[in-house]
């Protein structure tokens, strides 16, 4: 599929990896609709020439309404997600069940909700790209909820690709390492430098534009299907 022929929805597209992907796809000629819970995302969408829909990825009616607005979608890229830091058993007792459930609901259930509803609109084939994480494979302390949700996304790739093959829809996942996003930048340069030291090469944080470049390549390379690509500079989380 050529990017200039793409009609894409990008969840979490108002910031971070999603914003970089939205910008790259618009620049390449795609018709893009950003899905985000933050209504301020409409300003960013207007700046880059994209459309905007205020969408809660966990809500079927909300996603369906956004897809109605987007039109004949043939690319869906799921970047919406949250991160939590809570140990299974910490100083204050067991991991809160509600925070675990919320993380899984947004990251995993939300991704599947958008993917399944978008697939139903892809009458002439398409591409679905989901965002996993290296935490799916080597999650650190305090990442049980996050790692479990992202492992679920990695696990979706092959069975979903098999399910959707007869409809001409490919399914891929990207597992990014540590990327310079607004959420990470809020921790400060010292913390980011400490995280970057475990990256093998290049020894730096990832640039969201590199995530966007991989998403573009996946859309354009018709033989990529049913797997998860690590994008991490050979990082293995300690």
C-alpha positions as CSV (number, residue, x, y, z in Angstrom):
1,X,0.0,0.0,0.0
2,X,1.2,3.5,-0.8
3,X,1.1,6.0,2.0
4,X,-0.5,8.6,-0.3
5,X,-3.4,6.3,-0.8
6,X,-3.9,5.7,2.9
7,X,-6.9,6.8,4.9
8,X,-5.5,6.4,8.4
9,X,-6.7,6.7,12.0
10,X,-4.0,7.1,14.7
11,X,-5.0,6.7,18.3
12,X,-3.1,8.8,20.9
13,X,-2.2,10.9,17.9
14,X,-2.0,14.2,19.8
15,X,1.3,13.6,21.5
16,X,4.4,11.4,21.6
17,X,4.7,8.5,19.1
18,X,1.2,9.0,17.8
19,X,1.8,12.7,17.0
20,X,5.1,11.9,15.2
21,X,3.3,9.2,13.2
22,X,0.4,11.5,12.3
23,X,2.8,14.3,11.2
24,X,4.8,11.8,9.0
25,X,1.8,10.3,7.4
26,X,0.2,13.7,6.6
27,X,3.6,14.8,5.1
28,X,3.6,11.7,2.9
29,X,0.2,12.5,1.5
30,X,-2.1,10.3,3.7
31,X,-5.5,11.4,4.9
32,X,-5.2,11.2,8.7
33,X,-7.7,11.4,11.5
34,X,-6.3,11.7,15.0
35,X,-8.2,9.9,17.8
36,X,-7.4,11.3,21.3
37,X,-9.3,11.8,24.5
38,X,-7.7,15.3,24.9
39,X,-9.7,17.8,23.0
40,X,-6.6,20.0,22.8
41,X,-5.5,17.5,20.2
42,X,-7.7,19.3,17.7
43,X,-5.2,22.2,17.7
44,X,-2.3,19.9,16.8
45,X,-4.4,18.2,14.1
46,X,-5.2,21.5,12.5
47,X,-1.5,22.5,12.6
48,X,-0.4,19.5,10.6
49,X,-3.4,19.2,8.3
50,X,-5.1,16.2,9.9
51,X,-8.7,15.7,11.1
52,X,-9.5,15.2,14.8
53,X,-12.0,13.1,16.7
54,X,-12.3,13.1,20.5
55,X,-12.4,9.3,21.1
56,X,-12.2,7.0,24.1
57,X,-10.6,3.9,22.7
58,X,-12.3,1.7,25.4
59,X,-15.8,2.8,24.3
60,X,-17.4,1.1,21.3
61,X,-19.7,3.9,20.4
62,X,-17.0,6.5,20.7
63,X,-14.7,4.6,18.4
64,X,-17.5,3.9,15.9
65,X,-18.3,7.6,15.8
66,X,-14.6,8.4,15.1
67,X,-14.4,5.9,12.3
68,X,-17.6,7.3,10.8
69,X,-15.9,10.7,10.7
70,X,-12.7,9.3,9.2
71,X,-14.4,7.6,6.3
72,X,-13.1,4.6,4.3
73,X,-10.3,3.7,6.6
74,X,-7.6,1.4,5.4
75,X,-4.9,2.0,8.0
76,X,-5.3,1.9,11.8
77,X,-2.4,2.7,14.1
78,X,-2.9,2.2,17.8
79,X,-0.6,4.5,19.9
80,X,-3.0,5.3,22.8
81,X,-1.8,4.0,26.1
82,X,-0.9,4.7,29.7
83,X,2.0,3.6,31.9
84,X,1.8,2.6,35.6
85,X,4.4,2.0,38.2
86,X,3.3,-0.3,41.0
87,X,4.7,-3.4,42.4
88,X,2.8,-6.7,42.9
89,X,3.4,-6.3,46.6
90,X,4.7,-2.9,47.8
91,X,5.0,-0.9,51.0
92,X,1.3,-0.1,50.9
93,X,0.2,-3.6,50.3
94,X,-0.8,-5.5,47.1
95,X,-1.0,-3.9,43.7
96,X,-4.4,-2.1,43.4
97,X,-6.7,-4.2,41.2
98,X,-8.4,-1.1,39.8
99,X,-5.1,0.3,38.5
100,X,-4.1,-3.0,36.9
101,X,-7.5,-3.3,35.3
102,X,-7.4,0.3,34.0
103,X,-4.0,-0.2,32.4
104,X,-5.1,-3.4,30.7
105,X,-8.4,-1.8,29.6
106,X,-6.8,1.2,27.9
107,X,-3.7,-0.5,26.5
108,X,-5.0,-3.9,25.5
109,X,-8.7,-3.8,25.4
110,X,-8.6,-0.3,23.8
111,X,-6.2,-1.5,21.1
112,X,-8.3,-4.5,20.3
113,X,-11.5,-2.4,20.3
114,X,-10.1,0.0,17.7
115,X,-8.5,-2.8,15.6
116,X,-11.7,-4.9,15.4
117,X,-14.0,-2.0,14.5
118,X,-11.5,-0.6,12.0
119,X,-11.1,-4.0,10.4
120,X,-14.9,-4.1,9.8
121,X,-14.5,-0.9,7.7
122,X,-11.6,-2.2,5.6
123,X,-13.6,-3.6,2.8
124,X,-10.7,-3.5,0.3
125,X,-8.0,-4.6,2.6
126,X,-5.8,-2.6,4.9
127,X,-3.1,-2.5,7.6
128,X,-3.4,-2.5,11.4
129,X,-0.3,-1.5,13.5
130,X,-0.4,-1.9,17.3
131,X,2.1,-0.5,19.8
132,X,3.6,-3.0,22.2
133,X,6.8,-2.3,24.2
134,X,10.1,-4.0,25.0
135,X,8.4,-4.3,28.5
136,X,6.4,-7.1,26.9
137,X,9.5,-9.2,26.8
138,X,11.7,-7.8,29.6
139,X,9.5,-5.8,31.9
140,X,11.1,-4.2,35.0
141,X,10.0,-4.0,38.6
142,X,6.8,-2.2,39.0
143,X,5.7,-2.9,35.5
144,X,3.4,-5.9,35.9
145,X,0.3,-4.1,34.6
146,X,2.1,-2.3,31.8
147,X,4.1,-5.4,30.7
148,X,1.1,-7.6,30.8
149,X,-0.9,-5.2,28.6
150,X,1.9,-4.9,26.1
151,X,2.6,-8.6,26.0
152,X,-1.1,-9.0,25.1
153,X,-0.6,-6.7,22.2
154,X,2.4,-8.6,21.0
155,X,0.4,-11.8,21.3
156,X,-2.4,-10.3,19.2
157,X,-0.3,-10.0,16.1
158,X,-0.3,-13.5,14.6
159,X,-3.8,-14.7,15.5
160,X,-5.3,-11.4,14.4
161,X,-3.3,-11.6,11.1
162,X,-4.6,-15.1,10.6
163,X,-8.2,-14.0,11.3
164,X,-8.1,-11.1,8.9
165,X,-6.1,-12.7,6.0
166,X,-9.2,-13.5,4.0
167,X,-10.1,-9.8,4.2
168,X,-6.7,-8.7,2.9
169,X,-5.7,-7.0,6.2
170,X,-2.2,-7.2,7.6
171,X,-1.5,-6.9,11.3
172,X,1.8,-5.8,12.8
173,X,3.1,-4.6,16.2
174,X,6.0,-2.3,17.0
175,X,7.7,-2.8,20.4
176,X,9.5,0.5,21.1
177,X,12.3,0.8,23.6
178,X,12.9,4.1,25.4
179,X,11.8,7.0,23.3
180,X,12.1,10.7,23.9
181,X,8.4,11.6,24.4
182,X,6.8,14.3,26.5
183,X,6.0,11.8,29.2
184,X,9.7,10.8,29.5
185,X,11.0,14.3,29.1
186,X,9.0,15.3,32.2
187,X,11.4,13.1,34.3
188,X,14.3,15.4,33.4
189,X,17.6,15.1,31.5
190,X,19.4,13.3,34.3
191,X,16.9,10.5,34.4
192,X,16.7,10.2,30.6
193,X,20.5,10.0,30.4
194,X,20.5,7.2,33.0
195,X,17.9,5.3,30.9
196,X,19.8,5.8,27.7
197,X,23.0,4.2,29.1
198,X,21.6,0.7,28.7
199,X,20.9,1.2,25.0
200,X,23.6,-0.7,23.0
201,X,23.7,1.3,19.8
202,X,23.0,4.0,19.0
203,X,23.5,5.0,22.7
204,X,20.7,7.4,23.0
205,X,16.9,7.6,23.4
206,X,14.7,6.8,20.4
207,X,13.3,9.7,18.3
208,X,9.6,9.4,17.8
209,X,10.3,10.2,14.1
210,X,12.0,6.8,13.9
211,X,8.8,5.1,15.2
212,X,6.9,6.9,12.5
213,X,9.4,5.8,9.8
214,X,8.9,2.2,10.8
215,X,5.1,2.6,10.7
216,X,5.4,4.0,7.2
217,X,7.6,1.1,6.1
218,X,5.2,-1.4,7.5
219,X,2.3,0.1,5.6
220,X,4.3,0.1,2.4
221,X,5.9,-3.4,2.7
222,X,3.2,-5.8,1.8
223,X,5.1,-8.9,3.0
224,X,5.3,-7.7,6.6
225,X,2.5,-9.4,8.6
226,X,1.7,-11.2,11.9
227,X,4.7,-10.3,14.0
228,X,6.2,-7.7,16.4
229,X,9.3,-5.6,15.6
230,X,11.5,-4.4,18.4
231,X,12.7,-0.8,17.8
232,X,15.1,-0.4,20.7
233,X,18.8,0.0,19.7
234,X,19.4,-3.5,21.0
235,X,18.2,-2.5,24.5
236,X,17.5,-5.3,26.9
237,X,16.0,-3.9,30.1
238,X,18.0,-4.8,33.2
